[in-house]
């Protein structure tokens, strides 16, 4: 074969020459850009488990502390700070108004009768969600969650949940069951008190936590009630790695659209917190501005709404300064539907500080006879959710949540590894 001396030689390597070098540089930069903005956080498995346990225990504590005063104080807050479990035995000493005609003011008797903690909608809807995710997976569909609700959630539900459940019986699926068109109680606090578990499934993975919490909220709620759920979902998820409650609140508010009235409310509470040392002054401002008509929208049944209660919770988080008892005490003393906001705030502080941050007396001294040796006697009695185990060890519930959380971490780009005899998770945020 003759070689033409004038013919240009072809490059031996495919990326020889300026054009190919530029392409190579572009490709490398593109690959590198995929990792820009992706940060990883590492947490030891035992610490993660402890935070999950403190979330569950915290919700129980907040629930039972707020029970006696649920929907009793509306126009004004409770005149004292609630710093322990109150029962009907305290009526004469403190002259407080309580729900003295039902189980809510008899926590000490309930604790004795149950031998530990007992179910209420602050925890037992999430108890059903846990079973549902274990059965169908983290990507559970609306049809599948409807099947679980129909099988397990039939009694001791109210307003938005009751309406959603009734619509399911008629063949309707979420999110139609929570829409304003079909559910007249779409604005209730329900959505934010039953979806915290999604952020515990997705620690540090805030986008995924918000996505699934919003999915859960739309089963029974709509509009700005869902915005409140998203705000708490962000705080819960971030709290696994962030202790500054002010940063958590700011991050949650910033994540909501500017058109959201709930965002406007959060910004107001942040400002009022800076202007007033006494939380009662801020509570007064919340009540004055948001209890009835507000600019371009109305808050129906404000004392039961996601709006006013949600803002009272934000207030408690800010004024509580990261202290469990102070935060929960303000959440309860703020009034309104206070057991719900107290449970949500207590669960959040549990995640932030772990189980050591919850005062021992709140974990061991609820029963009227003696005291327990482990938190809530390691017992959770389910007597409200049909066709699910009645007797449960809290440690087992925590381990089950941890197993789902581990699955979520690994499915979303995280890793599990051993170092110095300990197990760690690397979580992609």
N, C-alpha and C positions, 0 to 999 in steps of 0.2 A: 504494500500500500504506500502511495506517494504522500508525503507530508508537504503541505503548502506552507512555506515559511512566513507568509503574510497572514495566515489564519491565527486569530487570537486563541490562546490556550484556555480551556475550560477550567474553572476552579476545582481543585481536588476535594475540598470540604464544602458542604452546602452553605455554610455561613461565612464564607470568605468574601471580602468586599464590604464597602461601607453600607450598602443597602441592607445586606443581610445582618451586619452588626447592629444597625439601628433596629431591625426587626427583633433580633435577639434581646437587645436592651429593653425594648418595649414589652416583650413577652415576660421578661424577668420582673419588670416593674409592675406589670399587671398581676402576676402571681403574688408579688409581695403586697400589692394593694388589697388583695383579698383578706389578708390577715390584719391590715391596719384597722384599728377600732375594735378588734377582738381582743379582749383582755381575759386572762384566766386567774381565777382565785383558787387557792388551795385550802382545804379544811380537813382536819383529822376526823375520821369516822365517828369516834366516840364523842367529839364535840358536836358534830352534826346531830347525832342521836340525842344528846342532851338538850339541844335547842328544840328539837321536835317534841321531846317529852315536856319541856317547859311551855311550849305552845299549847299542848293539850291540857296540862295542869293549870296553866294561866287562864284558859277559857273557863274551866270549871270554877276557879276561884272568883273571877269577875262575875260569872253568872250567879253564884250563890250569894255574893256580897250585895248584888243589886236587886235580887229577888224581892225582898220585903218592900222595896220602894218603887217597883216597876209601875210606871204611869201614875204615880201618886202625886208627885210634885211637878207641876207644869208651869204655872205663872212665876213661881219663885223656886230657887234651888233649896235643897235641904239645909237647914240652918247650921248644921255642924258638918265636919268632915267625917265621912264614914271610913273608919280605919280598921275594921274587923267585921266579923259576922254578927249582925244584929238579928234578934228574934223578938217574939212577943214579950219575952221576959224583960226587954229593955223599954217597954212602952212607958211605964210610970217614971222611970228614972230620967229619960230624955224627952218625954212628951212628943214623940214623933208620930207622924201618920204612917201607917203600914198597911199592907195587904193581910190583915189579920184573920180574914175569913176563909183562907185557903192555904195550901201547903207552902206557899212562898215565904211565909214568916215563921215557918217551923222547920228550918233547915237542920237544926240539931236533932229533931225527932226523925226527920227523913234520913239523916246520916246513920243514925242508930238502926233504923228499920232496914235500910239497904245494905248496911255493913260497908259503906264506902260512898262513892259518887254515884249519881243517877242521871238518867237521860233527860234532856230538855232540848228545845230546838236550836240552842246555841251550839250544841255539839252533835246531836243525833241525826241531823240532816247530813252533816259531814261524815258521820258514821256510815250512813247509807252510801254516800259518794265513794267512800273507801271501798266498800264491798263491790260497788259498781265498777270501779276502775280495776280492781283485782279480777273481776269476771270478764270485762270487755276490753280492757287496756286504756291507756292514757288518751287515745284518740276516740273514746267512746262517742257514739252518735246520739242525736236527740231521740231517735226511736228507742235506742237501748236504755237511755236514762229514764225515758217514760215507762218502759217495762219495769224498771227497778222501783220507780215511784209507785206504780200501781200495785206492785207486790209488797212493798214495805212501808209506804208512807200513806196512812189512811186516817189516823187519829191525832188529836192534839196539834193541829195546824190551823192557822188563822189567816184571814185577809188574803194577801197576794198568794201565799202558798195554797190556801184552801181553794181559791178560785182556779189556780193553775191545775191543781189536782182534779177538780170537778170537770174542767175542760178536757183533760186527758181522758176521763171516763167517757166523754162524748166523742172521742176519736181525734181530738186536736193534738198537735205536737208543738213543742217549743220551736222557734221563739214566739209563735202565735199565742201560746198560753200566757205569755207575760206582756204582750203588746197592749198599748193604750186602748186599742179598739176592742179588745176582748177582756181585759183584766182591769176593772175599775180601781184596783189597789196597787197598780204598777209602781207607785211612788214610795211604797213602804220601805222600812229599814231592812226588810227581809233579805234583800239581795246581798248586803254586805256582811250579814252575820252568819251566812251559811256557806261562804265561798273562800274563806281564808285558807282552807286546806290546799287549794290549787297552788298558792305561793309556797307552801311547805313542800309540795311535790317538786316545785321548780325554784329552789334556793339560788339566788343570784342571777337567775335566768329571767329577768323581769319581763321581757317581751312575751315570752311563752306563758309566764304566770298571768299576765294581764289578759292575754288572748283567751286562756281557759277560764279565768275567773269571770270575764265578760260573757263567755259562753254559758257559764253556770247561772249568772245573774239574769240572763234573758229567759230563763225558764219561767220566772215569775215577775220580772220587773222590766222597766223600759226607761228611756230618756235619761234625765239627770240622776235617777236612782242607780243606773248602771255606772255613771261617772264616779259616784261615791265608791262603788265596788272596785273600780279600776284604781282609784287613788289608794285604797287600803291594800290592794294586791301589790302595788309597786312598793309600798313601805314594808310589807311583810317580806317580800322577796329580797329586797336590798338589805333588810335588817340582819340577815345571816352574816353580812360582812361589814355593816355600818352601824355604829352605836350612836351617832349624833342624831338625835330626834329632829333637830331643826333642819338638818340636811335631808332627812327622810321626807319631812313634810314639804319642803321646798321642791324636792324632786318630784313628788307626787303631783303637786299643783302645776308644775311646769309641763307635765306630760299630758294634761288635759287640754282640749281645744279652747281657744279664747272665747268661743261662743257659749261655753258651758256655764250655766249659772252656778253650778257647784264649784267650779274653779274660782269664780268671783267670790263665793262665800269663803273658800279657803284663804284667798288673798286677804280678805277682810280680817279673818281671824289672826292671820300672821301679823298684820299691821296692828290690830288691837292688842295682841300679846306684847308687842314692843312698846306700846303706849301705856299699858296698865299693868302694874305689878300684881294686882289682886285679880284672880281668875273670875271672881264674881262680877266684876265690872265688865269683863269681856262676855260673860254669859248674859248679862243684861243687854248688851249691844246685839248679840246674836238674836235674842228674843225680840227686841224692838224692831230689828230690820227684817228678820226672816220667819217670824212666827205666823205671819198672815200674808198680806199681799206684798209682793216684792217687784217693783218696776214692771217688767213685762210678763211676769208669770205669777201664779198663785201656788202656795204650798198647801195642798189639801191635808186635813188632819195632821197639822204640823208636829204634834207631840209624838206621833207614830211614824213620821216620815223619815226617809233616808237622809233628807236634807238637814233638818235641825239636829237630829241625833248624830248624824255624821259629823257635823261641825262641832258639836259638843265633844265628840271624841277627839277631834283635831285639837281643840282647846286643851283637853286633858293631857294629851301627848306633849304639847308644848310646855305647859305649866308644870308638868310632872318631871321635866328635866332628866328623863331616863331612869327615875326611881320608880320601882314597881308599885309600892304601896301608895305613894303620893299620886301617881298617875291614875290608878284604879279608884282611889278615894275621891278624886275630883270628878272622874267619869260617873261614879255613882251619885255623888252629891249634886251634880248638875241637874239631876232629875230627868224628866221625860221618860223615854223607854229605856231606863238606865241599866238594866241588867244586860241588855244586848250590847250597848256601846262599851260597858265595862268589860264584858267578856272579850270583845274584839281588841280593846286596848291592852288588856292583861295578856292575851295571847301574843301580841306584838312585843310587849316588854319581856315576855318569856323568851322569845326568839333572840332579842337583843342581849339579855344578860344571862341566859341559861337558867337552869333550875336553882342554882345557888342564889339567884337574885330574888326569889320568891320567899317572903318571910315564912319561917318554919311553922309558926302557929296557924297560918292559913292553910297549910297542907296537912297538919296533924290534929288540930283541935276543934274540928267542927262538931263531932258527936257530943251528946249531952252526958254520956257516961265514959269516963276515962279519955284516953287519947290514942291515936294510932301510932304505930312505930315506923310506918312508911307512908308516903303521901297518899291520902284517900284510901288507905288500906289496900293499895294496888287493885282496887275494885271499881268497875264501872257497870252498873246494872241498867240494862236496856229494858224498859217496860213500856215503851211507847211505839217502837218500830217493829211492825209485824214480821214474823217469819225470819228473824235474825236472832243470834244467840242472846239470851237474857243475861247470863253471867259472863263478864269479860275481865281479864286482867289488863290493867292499864299498860303494863310493860309489853303485853302482846300487841295491843293497838299501836303502840309506838314502834315496835319492830316491824309491823306490817306497813306503816307509813314510810318508815325508813327504806324498806325493800322497794316500794314504788318510787321513792325519791332517787334511789340508786339507779333504777331503770331509766328514769327521766334524765339523769345526769349523763349516762352513757349513750343514750339515744340522741342527745343534743350536743355531741362533740366533746364531752368530758372524758376523763380517764380515772381509773382506779389503780393505785399502786401501793407498794409496801416500802417502808423506810424505817430502819432502826426498830424493827419488830412491830411497827404500827401501820394501820391502814389509812390511806389518805384518798381524798377525791380532789381532782382538778376539774373545776367547773368553768366552762366557757360562758362568759357573761354576754 
